[in-house]
Amino acid sequence: MRALAPVPAQSAMTMRRVWVDRLRVKLRPLLRGKDVRIWEDSYIGAGARWDAAIRDANLRARVAVLFVSENFRRSECASGRELALLREQLAKGRLRILWLPLDDTRPDVPEQELQAAHDPERPLGHVAEAEFDEALRVVVSLIADSLESQTAPA
């Protein structure tokens, strides 16, 4: 990704996939040799019960990364059902939610109360490559800290 600006010719799904793929690349070293999996909804196969698959993944998650954008807020599934379950898991202490702004959109109030993983005044869709990479490095570090603290002996 060059100087990251939204590309109107690409769909929201394609752009979201770009963000997820970039994070996945940064996470590879962290995941080597560990029983940790990255999951996102493109893993749901044709004919699968998507609601059950998303619920199962959200119940197993220890860290959720939300790429917040106008499209995210408009998504009934993401901002409704999925987020409700993530909030439940957060309240039970089973999950850490990290959110990153892709555009000028802010998450719903409950997530706004959580410190963003990147400055909301500098949405990732509008920053240069180096700043974008640094934001992902910070997220990977936060994920590593979360996984470490969740697996450390009590």
C-alpha positions as a Python dict, from the first residue, in 0.01 Angstrom:
ca = {
    (1, 'M'): (0, 0, 0),
    (2, 'R'): (133, 333, -105),
    (3, 'A'): (22, 655, 63),
    (4, 'L'): (-301, 505, 181),
    (5, 'A'): (-604, 682, 46),
    (6, 'P'): (-938, 519, -24),
    (7, 'V'): (-967, 395, -381),
    (8, 'P'): (-1323, 454, -505),
    (9, 'A'): (-1303, 178, -767),
    (10, 'Q'): (-1259, -86, -497),
    (11, 'S'): (-1542, -220, -289),
    (12, 'A'): (-1552, -184, 87),
    (13, 'M'): (-1500, -561, 116),
    (14, 'T'): (-1185, -543, -96),
    (15, 'M'): (-1046, -252, 104),
    (16, 'R'): (-1121, -427, 436),
    (17, 'R'): (-944, -734, 303),
    (18, 'V'): (-635, -522, 231),
    (19, 'W'): (-623, -404, 594),
    (20, 'V'): (-671, -756, 730),
    (21, 'D'): (-407, -899, 497),
    (22, 'R'): (-155, -633, 600),
    (23, 'L'): (-215, -711, 968),
    (24, 'R'): (-187, -1085, 902),
    (25, 'V'): (158, -1036, 745),
    (26, 'K'): (276, -838, 1049),
    (27, 'L'): (139, -1108, 1283),
    (28, 'R'): (324, -1400, 1119),
    (29, 'P'): (636, -1385, 1341),
    (30, 'L'): (418, -1369, 1652),
    (31, 'L'): (218, -1673, 1549),
    (32, 'R'): (502, -1909, 1458),
    (33, 'G'): (496, -2217, 1678),
    (34, 'K'): (197, -2102, 1881),
    (35, 'D'): (-153, -2237, 1898),
    (36, 'V'): (-300, -1905, 1788),
    (37, 'R'): (-516, -1853, 1484),
    (38, 'I'): (-628, -1546, 1297),
    (39, 'W'): (-993, -1557, 1200),
    (40, 'E'): (-1203, -1325, 992),
    (41, 'D'): (-1533, -1377, 821),
    (42, 'S'): (-1393, -1456, 477),
    (43, 'Y'): (-1310, -1799, 624),
    (44, 'I'): (-1679, -1888, 627),
    (45, 'G'): (-1731, -2130, 340),
    (46, 'A'): (-2016, -2136, 95),
    (47, 'G'): (-2319, -2302, 248),
    (48, 'A'): (-2191, -2263, 605),
    (49, 'R'): (-2411, -2112, 873),
    (50, 'W'): (-2237, -1775, 894),
    (51, 'D'): (-2411, -1660, 1212),
    (52, 'A'): (-2301, -1974, 1400),
    (53, 'A'): (-1947, -1950, 1257),
    (54, 'I'): (-1911, -1586, 1362),
    (55, 'R'): (-2052, -1658, 1709),
    (56, 'D'): (-1813, -1950, 1757),
    (57, 'A'): (-1512, -1746, 1645),
    (58, 'N'): (-1607, -1453, 1867),
    (59, 'L'): (-1650, -1680, 2169),
    (60, 'R'): (-1301, -1829, 2111),
    (61, 'A'): (-1133, -1492, 2048),
    (62, 'R'): (-895, -1343, 2301),
    (63, 'V'): (-824, -1028, 2100),
    (64, 'A'): (-1052, -851, 1852),
    (65, 'V'): (-914, -593, 1610),
    (66, 'L'): (-1180, -359, 1474),
    (67, 'F'): (-1097, -160, 1161),
    (68, 'V'): (-1352, 117, 1214),
    (69, 'S'): (-1492, 291, 909),
    (70, 'E'): (-1820, 423, 779),
    (71, 'N'): (-1880, 84, 616),
    (72, 'F'): (-1814, -92, 947),
    (73, 'R'): (-2068, 130, 1121),
    (74, 'R'): (-2325, 67, 845),
    (75, 'S'): (-2287, -310, 863),
    (76, 'E'): (-2580, -453, 1056),
    (77, 'C'): (-2388, -771, 1129),
    (78, 'A'): (-2056, -615, 1233),
    (79, 'S'): (-2191, -325, 1433),
    (80, 'G'): (-2487, -523, 1564),
    (81, 'R'): (-2461, -894, 1640),
    (82, 'E'): (-2085, -933, 1628),
    (83, 'L'): (-2011, -627, 1837),
    (84, 'A'): (-2273, -722, 2097),
    (85, 'L'): (-2101, -1056, 2150),
    (86, 'L'): (-1756, -898, 2162),
    (87, 'R'): (-1883, -653, 2424),
    (88, 'E'): (-2014, -944, 2632),
    (89, 'Q'): (-1676, -1116, 2613),
    (90, 'L'): (-1498, -791, 2704),
    (91, 'A'): (-1724, -743, 3008),
    (92, 'K'): (-1640, -1097, 3124),
    (93, 'G'): (-1267, -1025, 3092),
    (94, 'R'): (-1223, -1285, 2816),
    (95, 'L'): (-1134, -1047, 2536),
    (96, 'R'): (-940, -733, 2454),
    (97, 'I'): (-1078, -504, 2185),
    (98, 'L'): (-835, -296, 1981),
    (99, 'W'): (-980, -47, 1738),
    (100, 'L'): (-816, 145, 1459),
    (101, 'P'): (-976, 426, 1258),
    (102, 'L'): (-968, 383, 881),
    (103, 'D'): (-1153, 707, 810),
    (104, 'D'): (-1308, 987, 1016),
    (105, 'T'): (-1574, 753, 1157),
    (106, 'R'): (-1566, 670, 1527),
    (107, 'P'): (-1690, 347, 1679),
    (108, 'D'): (-2005, 329, 1891),
    (109, 'V'): (-1989, 484, 2237),
    (110, 'P'): (-1883, 168, 2426),
    (111, 'E'): (-1577, 127, 2203),
    (112, 'Q'): (-1502, 501, 2210),
    (113, 'E'): (-1443, 452, 2582),
    (114, 'L'): (-1157, 218, 2492),
    (115, 'Q'): (-828, 379, 2400),
    (116, 'A'): (-781, 352, 2024),
    (117, 'A'): (-478, 157, 1901),
    (118, 'H'): (-400, 447, 1667),
    (119, 'D'): (-474, 819, 1689),
    (120, 'P'): (-831, 873, 1558),
    (121, 'E'): (-725, 1216, 1435),
    (122, 'R'): (-492, 1039, 1190),
    (123, 'P'): (-709, 770, 1024),
    (124, 'L'): (-507, 493, 863),
    (125, 'G'): (-677, 548, 530),
    (126, 'H'): (-513, 890, 512),
    (127, 'V'): (-157, 832, 633),
    (128, 'A'): (168, 746, 461),
    (129, 'E'): (301, 392, 441),
    (130, 'A'): (551, 435, 726),
    (131, 'E'): (286, 557, 970),
    (132, 'F'): (50, 279, 865),
    (133, 'D'): (322, 18, 922),
    (134, 'E'): (404, 168, 1261),
    (135, 'A'): (36, 152, 1361),
    (136, 'L'): (27, -217, 1268),
    (137, 'R'): (351, -279, 1459),
    (138, 'V'): (189, -125, 1768),
    (139, 'V'): (-121, -342, 1722),
    (140, 'V'): (91, -655, 1691),
    (141, 'S'): (274, -556, 2010),
    (142, 'L'): (-59, -505, 2190),
    (143, 'I'): (-182, -843, 2067),
    (144, 'A'): (140, -1009, 2185),
    (145, 'D'): (101, -847, 2528),
    (146, 'S'): (-260, -963, 2547),
    (147, 'L'): (-176, -1320, 2452),
    (148, 'E'): (117, -1327, 2694),
    (149, 'S'): (-88, -1200, 2986),
    (150, 'Q'): (-369, -1445, 2911),
    (151, 'T'): (-134, -1744, 2906),
    (152, 'A'): (92, -1644, 3194),
    (153, 'P'): (62, -1859, 3507),
    (154, 'A'): (-149, -1700, 3779),
}
